Amino acid sequence: MLFPTFYVPGLGQGMTIALVAIIHVIISHGLAIGALSLVVLMEHLALRRGDGELAGLAQHILKPVVIIVTAVGAVTGAGIWFTVSVLVPGGIGSMLRVFFWPWFIEWIAFTLELLVLLCYYFLWDKMRARHAGWHVALGWSYLAIAFSSAFLISGILGFMLTPDGWVQNRQLVSAFFNPTFWPQLTLRMLGAFALGGLFTLAFVLFRRRLSPELRLRVSRLLGGWVLVCGILAAAALWFYFDAVPRTYATHKVFAMLTSRLSQESWLLWLGNILAVALIAAVALAALARRRLASKLLIIPAIILAIGLASEFERIREFIRGPYLMPGYMYANQIPLARSQYLRQHGFLAHTAWQLPQPPGFEARSQAAHTLFMANCGVCHTIGGLNDIRDRLRGRTLPSVNVLIRRAEQMVPFMPSFSGTPEEALTLATYLYEISGNRRSLASAPLSSQEEVRGE
């Protein structure tokens, strides 16, 4: 390992990154793009129609959105960089070598996005009193910058699943405009519009100081907006998964239901159908101007919409299997070529870091724990989420050793072990013991010493 990594008790590396990223995605998509698109659209319509009441509603919606976007969205945006730099430094370093200029431009866009948004908010009254058209133009310019940021990020995220010809030619164009780029960009924008419509509809439904006529008029507009964007987003989702290689797409059910429920795939389909049906129901209720029904359904609909967005992010991250950069680097930050080398020459002899064991953990082999963190720690924890002990409890030492030596063949979404057979046995013994199996190697049911070594 060229860089040290850190053990996060309870959550683990992957879940820590995922939680920060999902919070940021919900805010950056649902509010920074979705809700603010509606605010600018409302102000634009209010200017054209001379509707001061609609403009006032847009301004009232803008305030909480700006507070959340700047206070939480911006912090989690920077937080993503902090967490990945600490937990997967080798992986993010390799990604930066490929996407230096897109990320550099995106950082500039992110900064401009916040500055323009703050100008749009604080200059609302002053600019609308003198140059209302310029203020609307400022709002549209903010959205253009936000869309450009989403454009750049979509190329990078798509690459992590479908790098296309980059593995062979190492060209940025091949990496950025990968097979899932356009479907993912379209899906993200339509999903942002639909989620922003639900957030805005909730504000309109529960705001007290609003005339009944304006509430019904805007609710109807938002109901149609959510319905149309939701239908188009569903179509974009179909095109997205059609572009994903079948080898990866087959893992999407397992990604959500895990090994315990993966044979009950109907649970996933039923949950998604019910979520979509509830979102459609609240949109239709708003279209029909049924305020009571809309108020009863809007909060569950928002929760389920956030769940659908989180589900997509979970599946997108999980199905690429053992890779961070397919064809080049495993999810545990070890390049494929280096993994081959380490199998022959050893991992521990070529790492500069011996990683400390979790606090309160009984002292055992530090070398074995280092092998665990390097090979398994990106997904598994000891005593937390996806606890490695739960996965191995009850197994014999030979079976643990074979699983480590043949991980990629036996479990398609697990990286290949990077180390010699002796290091694999060291790790196997360590995991065997911490899983509650106290029997020694000599007392384990072995047919031969070669069997435990997987030979």
Secondary structure in CASP SS format (residue, H / E / C, confidence):
PFRMAT SS
TARGET T0000
AUTHOR 0000-0000-0000
METHOD secondary structure of the structure
MODEL  1
M C 1.00
L C 1.00
F C 1.00
P C 1.00
T C 1.00
F C 1.00
Y C 1.00
V C 1.00
P C 1.00
G C 1.00
L C 1.00
G H 1.00
Q H 1.00
G H 1.00
M H 1.00
T H 1.00
I H 1.00
A H 1.00
L H 1.00
V H 1.00
A H 1.00
I H 1.00
I H 1.00
H H 1.00
V H 1.00
I H 1.00
I H 1.00
S H 1.00
H H 1.00
G H 1.00
L H 1.00
A H 1.00
I H 1.00
G H 1.00
A H 1.00
L H 1.00
S H 1.00
L H 1.00
V H 1.00
V H 1.00
L H 1.00
M H 1.00
E H 1.00
H H 1.00
L H 1.00
A H 1.00
L H 1.00
R H 1.00
R H 1.00
G C 1.00
D C 1.00
G H 1.00
E H 1.00
L H 1.00
A H 1.00
G H 1.00
L H 1.00
A H 1.00
Q H 1.00
H H 1.00
I H 1.00
L H 1.00
K H 1.00
P H 1.00
V H 1.00
V H 1.00
I H 1.00
I H 1.00
V H 1.00
T H 1.00
A H 1.00
V H 1.00
G H 1.00
A H 1.00
V H 1.00
T H 1.00
G H 1.00
A H 1.00
G H 1.00
I H 1.00
W H 1.00
F H 1.00
T H 1.00
V H 1.00
S H 1.00
V H 1.00
L H 1.00
V C 1.00
P H 1.00
G H 1.00
G H 1.00
I H 1.00
G H 1.00
S H 1.00
M H 1.00
L H 1.00
R H 1.00
V H 1.00
F C 1.00
F H 1.00
W H 1.00
P H 1.00
W H 1.00
F H 1.00
I H 1.00
E H 1.00
W H 1.00
I H 1.00
A H 1.00
F H 1.00
T H 1.00
L H 1.00
E H 1.00
L H 1.00
L H 1.00
V H 1.00
L H 1.00
L H 1.00
C H 1.00
Y H 1.00
Y H 1.00
F H 1.00
L C 1.00
W H 1.00
D H 1.00
K H 1.00
M H 1.00
R H 1.00
A H 1.00
R H 1.00
H C 1.00
A H 1.00
G H 1.00
W H 1.00
H H 1.00
V H 1.00
A H 1.00
L H 1.00
G H 1.00
W H 1.00
S H 1.00
Y H 1.00
L H 1.00
A H 1.00
I H 1.00
A H 1.00
F H 1.00
S H 1.00
S H 1.00
A H 1.00
F H 1.00
L H 1.00
I H 1.00
S H 1.00
G H 1.00
I H 1.00
L H 1.00
G H 1.00
F H 1.00
M C 1.00
L C 1.00
T C 1.00
P C 1.00
D C 1.00
G C 1.00
W H 1.00
V H 1.00
Q H 1.00
N H 1.00
R C 1.00
Q C 1.00
L H 1.00
V H 1.00
S H 1.00
A H 1.00
F H 1.00
F C 1.00
N C 1.00
P C 1.00
T C 1.00
F H 1.00
W H 1.00
P H 1.00
Q H 1.00
L H 1.00
T H 1.00
L H 1.00
R H 1.00
M H 1.00
L H 1.00
G H 1.00
A H 1.00
F H 1.00
A H 1.00
L H 1.00
G H 1.00
G H 1.00
L H 1.00
F H 1.00
T H 1.00
L H 1.00
A H 1.00
F H 1.00
V H 1.00
L H 1.00
F H 1.00
R C 1.00
R C 1.00
R C 1.00
L C 1.00
S C 1.00
P H 1.00
E H 1.00
L H 1.00
R H 1.00
L H 1.00
R H 1.00
V H 1.00
S H 1.00
R H 1.00
L H 1.00
L H 1.00
G H 1.00
G H 1.00
W H 1.00
V H 1.00
L H 1.00
V H 1.00
C H 1.00
G H 1.00
I H 1.00
L H 1.00
A H 1.00
A H 1.00
A H 1.00
A H 1.00
L H 1.00
W H 1.00
F H 1.00
Y H 1.00
F H 1.00
D H 1.00
A H 1.00
V C 1.00
P C 1.00
R H 1.00
T H 1.00
Y H 1.00
A H 1.00
T C 1.00
H C 1.00
K H 1.00
V H 1.00
F H 1.00
A H 1.00
M H 1.00
L H 1.00
T H 1.00
S H 1.00
R H 1.00
L H 1.00
S C 1.00
Q C 1.00
E C 1.00
S C 1.00
W H 1.00
L H 1.00
L H 1.00
W H 1.00
L H 1.00
G H 1.00
N H 1.00
I H 1.00
L H 1.00
A H 1.00
V H 1.00
A H 1.00
L H 1.00
I H 1.00
A H 1.00
A H 1.00
V H 1.00
A H 1.00
L H 1.00
A H 1.00
A H 1.00
L H 1.00
A C 1.00
R C 1.00
R C 1.00
R H 1.00
L H 1.00
A H 1.00
S H 1.00
K H 1.00
L H 1.00
L H 1.00
I H 1.00
I H 1.00
P H 1.00
A H 1.00
I H 1.00
I H 1.00
L H 1.00
A H 1.00
I H 1.00
G H 1.00
L H 1.00
A H 1.00
S H 1.00
E H 1.00
F H 1.00
E H 1.00
R H 1.00
I H 1.00
R H 1.00
E H 1.00
F H 1.00
I C 1.00
R C 1.00
G C 1.00
P C 1.00
Y E 1.00
L E 1.00
M E 1.00
P C 1.00
G C 1.00
Y C 1.00
M E 1.00
Y E 1.00
A C 1.00
N C 1.00
Q C 1.00
I C 1.00
P E 1.00
L H 1.00
A H 1.00
R H 1.00
S H 1.00
Q H 1.00
Y H 1.00
L H 1.00
R H 1.00
Q H 1.00
H H 1.00
G C 1.00
F C 1.00
L H 1.00
A H 1.00
H H 1.00
T C 1.00
A C 1.00
W C 1.00
Q C 1.00
L C 1.00
P C 1.00
Q C 1.00
P C 1.00
P C 1.00
G C 1.00
F C 1.00
E C 1.00
A C 1.00
R C 1.00
S C 1.00
Q H 1.00
A H 1.00
A H 1.00
H H 1.00
T H 1.00
L H 1.00
F H 1.00
M H 1.00
A H 1.00
N H 1.00
C C 1.00
G C 1.00
V C 1.00
C C 1.00
H C 1.00
T E 1.00
I C 1.00
G C 1.00
G C 1.00
L C 1.00
N C 1.00
D E 1.00
I H 1.00
R H 1.00
D H 1.00
R H 1.00
L H 1.00
R C 1.00
G C 1.00
R C 1.00
T C 1.00
L H 1.00
P H 1.00
S H 1.00
V H 1.00
N H 1.00
V H 1.00
L H 1.00
I H 1.00
R H 1.00
R C 1.00
A H 1.00
E H 1.00
Q H 1.00
M H 1.00
V C 1.00
P C 1.00
F C 1.00
M C 1.00
P C 1.00
S C 1.00
F C 1.00
S C 1.00
G C 1.00
T C 1.00
P H 1.00
E H 1.00
E H 1.00
A H 1.00
L H 1.00
T H 1.00
L H 1.00
A H 1.00
T H 1.00
Y H 1.00
L H 1.00
Y H 1.00
E H 1.00
I H 1.00
S C 1.00
G C 1.00
N C 1.00
R C 1.00
R C 1.00
S C 1.00
L C 1.00
A C 1.00
S C 1.00
A C 1.00
P C 1.00
L C 1.00
S C 1.00
S C 1.00
Q H 1.00
E H 1.00
E H 1.00
V H 1.00
R C 1.00
G C 1.00
E C 1.00
END
